[in-house]
Amino acid sequence: MAAFNKFNAFVHDVSAKVHNFDSDQFAVMLTNTLPVAANAVKADIADLAAGNGYVAGGFNATTNANSQTGGVEKFVLNPAQITAAGGSIGPFRYAVLYNKTAASGNLVGWYDYGTSLTLTNGNSFLVNFDVTNGVFTIT
């Protein structure tokens, strides 16, 4: 899995109670434009055009666990997948995680896959979140 990069605003959003990791819906948006740490909300990201199985705003990521042990909070998402249907999706290089429940679609972080990818009809792309270490931990 590509390395996780957090958006700077995410740290403030956590302290401002923008995210409820127990109940909010998180989603993955694909883009071929490099996100920057100063991006804060979904509108700051150049989303792919909808079509061929990809919807505007991307696809949902389901929460596996949000737990605290010994003063360390860990947020875990299940792997999220999209499949191209009826044509290609992309190109894209970055998978952006954001809070779909928050009115502005506040950003969490992004993954850089190193090169642009295009899903051809019938092929899938899996964002394989780390179920052992979590998307992130807070200590």
N, C-alpha and C positions, 0 to 999 in steps of 0.2 A: 504494500500500500504506500502511496505517496505520503510525504511528510505533511503534517497538519501545520497550518499557519493561521494564527488568530488575527482578527481585525482589532485594532486598538480600541474602538468604541465598545467592543464586547465586554471588556473589563468594567467599564463604567455601567453598562447596561445590567450587568449582574448585580452591582451594588444598588442600582436604582430600581430593582425588581421588575425589569422589563421581561425577563425570562422566568417561566415556571417550568423547571425541568421535570416535574412530576406529571404535568398535564398538558403543556403546550405541544402543538404539532410542529415538528421540524421537517425541512425539505431540502433537497439537493437541486441546485440550479446549475446547468452547464453553460460554459462560456468559452470563447476562444480569445478573449481579451484579458490580459493579465490584471487580476485584482491587485489593489494596493492596500496596505495596512490602514490607511486613512479612510477607506470606504466604510460607511456606517449602516446603510439600509439597502434593501433590495433594488431600489431605483438607481443606485450607484453602479450596478453591475449590468453589463451588456448581455442580456439573456439570448439564447438561441431562438430562432424563429420556430414557432409551433408547427408541428406536422410529423407524420410518419411515426406516431407513437409518443412523441415528445409534446407536452403541453406547456404553455407559457407558465413560467414559475417553477418548472421542473417536476420532480416526483418526491413523494413522501418518504421519510425515513422514520421507522418506528422505534420507540424507546424500548430498550431491553431492560435497563436498570438505572436508577439514580439512587445511589446509596452512600452512606458515610460510615467509615470504620476507622477508629482511632484518630479522629480529627481530620481525615482525608475524605473529601467528597469526590465521587467518581461518577461520571455521566457516560453511559454506554448505549449506543445505538446498534440495532440489528443491521446487517448488510442490506443495502438498498440497490435495486436493479431496474434497468430500463431496457426494453427490447425494441429495435426498429421494426416497424410494420408498414408495408406499402411503399417503402423507399428508404433513403438514408437519413440518419441524424448526424448533424455536425457539418464541418469539423468543430471540435472543442478540445481544449487542453486542460481546463480547470473545472473542478467540481466545487461549488460554493455551498456551504451549509448555512441555512438561515432559519429564523423563527417565523413560521407561516402564520402562527396565531397572533403575533404582535402586529398591530395595525400598519406599521411601516415596513414590516418584514425585516426586522433588525438582524444584522449579519453576525455570525459566530466565527467562522473561519473558512479556509479554502485549502484544497489539495492541488498540487501541480503534478501532472502526469508526464512532464518532460518533453512531450511532443504532441502535436495535434492528432486527434483520433477522429475517424468517421465510422459510424456504425452502418453497415450495409443491411439491407432488408433481411430480417430474421436473426441478426446477431444481437447480442446483449452486452451491456456494460454494467459491471458490478462495482459499487462503492463499498469496499469491504472494511467497514469500520472495525477498529481493534476491540473485540469483545472482552479481551483479557485486561488490557490497561485502560480502556475507555477512550472516548473522543478527547476528553481532558480530565484532569484532576485539579482540585482546589485544596491547598493546604493552609 
